[in-house]
């Protein structure tokens, strides 16, 4: 299913990306909400799938489905959307089998490349007390090193315990970093909500990625761009043939594990 979802999303036209996302959600058979807002001249369309039926605090899994203007955006960010859809499909099946809501919500944001407007607009509708954790996926289609960065509000939470359990698991291969460049999780982190950012990159890009994050934080000039950012600065090169499905599977395994550990930490009957 990853290949199929990826092909549906990776188009240069935003309307086609959105249609591919909605077609995938309809194929899964899950209900969804559409949030439309006009902000600073931009017509934003966020799409969400709340599995909690607004009955309980939840884990929020986020990604953006738009791309740099004129780019097919295969790595930025169709791969992450495809992974989110595949995970959503699994938990939709579990929810149907259990015949009860799950403390999960999936959000697909528009306007990421307009100063992350989509996630900022959506965050304003969220009550921080209702969200256990925000898990954001970004750049999830190229590389061999899955990296995670925890936001500043993760300490002493269920999220910290969930990540610690993952670090002890021999079959999970990932690196914990102190920081990643800000993405859709930022407005939630600013609201005091625990966040974890996840992406994958070639091993040799990890140090430059951290350098980018530090430079942004300190408002300094970026000295060295990671190779995996090629699709951002040369959008015509962010094409489907560059995507490594095995990289997507690695990210999917890590995200599934984090969600599963979180559900166990908050004592959810989901298995």
C-alpha positions as CSV (number, residue, x, y, z in Angstrom):
1,X,0.0,0.0,0.0
2,X,2.9,2.4,0.6
3,X,3.7,2.5,-3.2
4,X,0.1,3.1,-4.0
5,X,-0.4,5.9,-1.5
6,X,2.9,7.5,-2.5
7,X,1.9,7.6,-6.2
8,X,-1.5,9.2,-5.4
9,X,0.1,12.0,-3.4
10,X,3.3,12.8,-5.4
11,X,1.9,15.4,-7.9
12,X,3.0,18.9,-8.6
13,X,-0.6,20.2,-8.4
14,X,-1.9,20.8,-4.9
15,X,-5.4,19.8,-5.9
16,X,-4.2,16.5,-7.2
17,X,-2.3,15.8,-4.0
18,X,-5.5,16.6,-2.0
19,X,-7.6,14.4,-4.3
20,X,-5.1,11.5,-3.9
21,X,-5.3,11.9,-0.1
22,X,-9.1,12.0,0.0
23,X,-9.2,9.0,-2.4
24,X,-7.0,7.1,-0.1
25,X,-9.0,7.9,3.0
26,X,-12.2,6.9,1.2
27,X,-10.5,3.6,0.1
28,X,-9.6,2.9,3.7
29,X,-13.3,3.5,4.6
30,X,-12.6,6.0,7.3
31,X,-14.4,9.2,8.0
32,X,-12.6,12.5,7.9
33,X,-13.1,16.2,8.6
34,X,-12.1,19.1,6.4
35,X,-11.0,22.4,7.9
36,X,-11.0,25.3,5.4
37,X,-9.5,28.7,6.4
38,X,-8.3,31.7,4.4
39,X,-5.2,33.1,6.0
40,X,-3.0,35.9,4.6
41,X,-4.5,35.3,1.1
42,X,-4.0,31.5,1.3
43,X,-6.9,29.1,1.1
44,X,-5.9,26.4,3.5
45,X,-7.5,23.0,3.5
46,X,-6.5,20.8,6.5
47,X,-7.8,17.2,6.6
48,X,-8.2,15.3,9.9
49,X,-9.2,11.8,11.0
50,X,-10.2,11.8,14.7
51,X,-10.5,8.2,15.9
52,X,-11.3,9.3,19.5
53,X,-14.8,10.5,18.7
54,X,-14.0,13.5,20.9
55,X,-14.4,11.3,24.0
56,X,-10.9,11.2,25.3
57,X,-7.4,12.7,25.2
58,X,-5.4,11.4,22.2
59,X,-2.2,11.0,20.3
60,X,-2.0,13.3,17.3
61,X,0.0,12.1,14.3
62,X,0.7,15.0,11.9
63,X,2.3,15.6,8.5
64,X,1.8,18.1,5.6
65,X,0.5,17.0,2.2
66,X,1.4,20.1,0.2
67,X,4.7,20.5,-1.6
68,X,7.1,23.2,-2.8
69,X,5.4,25.1,-5.7
70,X,5.9,23.1,-9.0
71,X,7.4,20.1,-7.3
72,X,6.0,16.5,-7.2
73,X,7.2,16.6,-3.6
74,X,7.9,12.9,-3.4
75,X,10.2,13.1,-0.3
76,X,8.8,16.5,0.7
77,X,6.3,15.3,1.8
78,X,4.4,12.6,-0.1
79,X,6.4,9.8,1.6
80,X,5.4,10.9,5.0
81,X,1.8,11.2,4.0
82,X,1.9,7.6,2.6
83,X,3.3,6.3,5.8
84,X,0.6,8.1,7.9
85,X,-2.1,6.6,5.6
86,X,-0.7,3.1,6.0
87,X,-0.6,3.4,9.8
88,X,-4.0,5.0,9.9
89,X,-5.3,2.0,7.9
90,X,-4.0,-0.4,10.5
91,X,-5.6,1.4,13.4
92,X,-8.8,1.9,11.6
93,X,-9.0,-1.9,11.3
94,X,-8.2,-2.3,15.0
95,X,-10.9,0.3,15.9
96,X,-13.4,-1.6,13.9
97,X,-12.5,-4.9,15.4
98,X,-12.7,-3.5,19.0
99,X,-15.9,-1.6,18.2
100,X,-14.7,1.3,20.3
101,X,-12.9,4.7,19.7
102,X,-9.1,4.9,20.0
103,X,-7.2,7.8,21.4
104,X,-5.7,8.7,18.0
105,X,-6.1,11.5,15.5
106,X,-4.3,11.9,12.1
107,X,-3.9,15.4,10.7
108,X,-2.8,16.2,7.1
109,X,-1.8,19.9,6.8
110,X,-1.9,22.3,4.0
111,X,0.2,25.5,3.8
112,X,3.5,24.0,5.2
113,X,5.5,25.9,2.7
114,X,3.7,29.1,3.6
115,X,5.4,29.5,7.0
116,X,3.6,26.3,8.3
117,X,0.2,28.1,8.2
118,X,-1.8,24.9,8.1
119,X,-0.4,23.5,11.4
120,X,-0.6,26.9,13.1
121,X,-4.2,27.3,12.1
122,X,-5.1,23.8,13.3
123,X,-3.2,24.2,16.5
124,X,-5.4,27.1,17.5
125,X,-8.4,24.7,17.6
126,X,-6.7,22.2,19.9
127,X,-7.0,22.1,23.7
128,X,-3.4,21.3,25.0
129,X,-4.9,19.2,27.8
130,X,-6.5,16.9,25.3
131,X,-3.3,15.8,23.5
132,X,-0.9,13.3,25.0
133,X,1.7,13.7,22.3
134,X,2.1,15.1,18.8
135,X,4.1,12.8,16.4
136,X,5.2,14.7,13.3
137,X,6.6,13.0,10.2
138,X,8.7,14.8,7.7
139,X,11.2,13.8,4.9
140,X,10.5,10.1,5.2
141,X,11.5,8.6,1.9
142,X,15.3,8.7,1.5
143,X,18.1,7.5,3.7
144,X,19.2,4.7,6.1
145,X,19.1,6.5,9.5
146,X,15.8,7.2,11.2
147,X,16.1,10.1,13.6
148,X,13.9,11.3,16.4
149,X,13.9,14.6,18.3
150,X,11.8,15.1,21.4
151,X,10.3,18.5,22.1
152,X,11.0,20.4,25.3
153,X,7.8,19.2,27.0
154,X,8.4,15.5,26.7
155,X,10.3,15.1,30.0
156,X,8.3,13.3,32.8
157,X,5.4,12.3,30.5
158,X,4.0,9.1,29.0
159,X,5.9,10.1,25.8
160,X,9.3,10.0,27.6
161,X,8.5,6.5,28.9
162,X,7.3,5.4,25.4
163,X,10.5,6.6,23.8
164,X,12.7,5.0,26.6
165,X,11.0,1.6,25.9
166,X,11.8,1.9,22.2
167,X,15.5,2.7,23.0
168,X,15.7,-0.7,24.8
169,X,14.2,-2.6,21.9
170,X,17.0,-4.4,20.0
171,X,15.0,-4.7,16.8
172,X,14.4,-0.9,16.5
173,X,17.2,1.1,14.8
174,X,17.0,4.8,15.3
175,X,18.9,7.8,16.7
176,X,17.7,10.3,19.2
177,X,18.9,13.8,18.5
178,X,18.6,16.9,20.6
179,X,17.1,18.9,17.8
180,X,15.7,18.8,14.3
181,X,14.7,21.7,12.1
182,X,11.3,23.0,13.1
183,X,8.3,21.6,11.2
184,X,4.6,21.0,11.8
185,X,5.1,20.2,15.4
186,X,6.4,23.7,16.3
187,X,3.0,25.4,17.1
188,X,2.1,22.5,19.4
189,X,5.5,22.6,21.1
190,X,4.9,26.3,21.6
191,X,1.6,25.5,23.4
192,X,3.3,23.2,25.9
193,X,2.3,19.9,24.2
194,X,4.8,17.1,24.2
195,X,6.1,16.5,20.6
196,X,8.3,14.0,18.8
197,X,9.7,14.7,15.3
198,X,10.6,11.9,13.0
199,X,12.4,11.7,9.7
200,X,15.0,9.6,7.8
201,X,18.2,10.7,6.1
202,X,21.5,9.3,4.9
203,X,23.8,8.8,7.8
204,X,26.2,11.4,6.4
205,X,23.5,14.0,6.5
206,X,22.7,13.7,10.2
207,X,25.4,16.2,11.4
208,X,24.4,18.8,8.7
209,X,20.8,18.4,9.6
210,X,21.5,19.2,13.3
211,X,23.6,22.1,12.0
212,X,20.6,23.5,10.1
213,X,18.4,23.1,13.2
214,X,21.0,24.9,15.4
215,X,21.4,27.7,12.9
216,X,17.7,28.3,12.6
217,X,17.3,28.3,16.4
218,X,20.1,30.8,16.8
219,X,19.0,32.8,13.7
220,X,22.3,32.3,12.0
221,X,23.2,31.7,8.4
222,X,23.1,28.0,7.4
223,X,26.7,26.9,6.6
224,X,26.1,23.5,5.1
225,X,22.9,22.0,3.6
226,X,22.3,18.3,3.9
227,X,22.1,16.4,0.6
228,X,18.7,15.1,1.5
229,X,17.4,18.7,1.4
230,X,18.1,18.8,-2.4
231,X,14.4,18.4,-3.1
232,X,13.6,21.5,-1.1
233,X,16.1,23.8,-2.9
234,X,15.8,22.1,-6.2
235,X,12.1,21.0,-6.2
236,X,12.2,19.6,-9.7
237,X,14.5,16.9,-8.4
238,X,12.1,15.7,-5.7
239,X,10.7,12.9,-7.9
240,X,9.3,9.4,-7.3
241,X,12.3,7.6,-8.6
242,X,14.4,9.0,-5.7
243,X,12.2,7.4,-3.1
244,X,13.4,4.3,-1.3
245,X,10.5,2.2,-0.1
246,X,12.7,0.4,2.4
247,X,13.4,3.8,4.0
248,X,9.7,4.4,4.3
249,X,9.2,1.0,5.9
250,X,11.9,1.8,8.5
251,X,10.1,5.0,9.4
252,X,6.7,3.2,9.6
253,X,8.2,0.6,12.0
254,X,9.4,3.4,14.3
255,X,6.2,5.4,14.2
256,X,4.1,2.2,14.8
257,X,6.3,1.3,17.8
258,X,6.0,4.8,19.3
259,X,2.2,4.8,18.9
260,X,1.9,1.3,20.3
261,X,4.1,2.2,23.3
262,X,2.1,5.3,23.9
263,X,-1.2,3.4,23.8
264,X,0.2,1.0,26.4
265,X,1.5,3.8,28.6
266,X,-2.0,5.5,28.7
267,X,-3.6,2.1,29.4
268,X,-5.6,1.8,26.3
269,X,-7.3,-1.5,25.5
270,X,-6.3,-1.7,21.8
271,X,-4.6,-5.1,21.1
